[in-house]
């Protein structure tokens, strides 16, 4: 039986797949951070939703990383879990920045 890691490694050998994977990385990083922060706060999705004045399903979608939340939403989420949202800009990796400059 082929393992998921093997399939992923094989697919990532393709430049187009690498580019798409890299493009989605930020969205999944955001979702993962939201999920871990809520877990550290010891809150359920329903509790966060109540504090934000929204629904549990909205929080589930936010944590699934299917789309990027607005800064305002991130700030409200952070406040609901007793945190502060911080934005940090990091230098792009050379591989990604060279791809972006070629497409401009």
BELKARA-V891810 format. One line per field, one symbol per residue. ss: DSSP state (h for helix, s for strand, l for the rest). phi: phi as a letter, one per 40 degrees, with the letter a starting at -180 (. if undefined). burial: + if it has 24 or more other C-alpha atoms within 12 Angstrom, else -. Layout:
ss=???
phi=???
burial=???
This chain:
ss=lllhhhhhhhhlllhhhhhhhhhhhhhhhhhhhhhhhhhhhlllhhhhhhhhlllhhhhhhhhhllllllhhhhhhhhhhlllllllllllllhhhhhhhhhhl
phi=.ccdccccccccccdccdccccccdccccccccccccccccgbcdcccdcccgbbcccccccccgcaccccccccccdccbgbbcbbbbbcccdcccccccccc
burial=-----------------------------++-+++-++-----++--++--+------++-++-----+----+-+++-++-----------------------
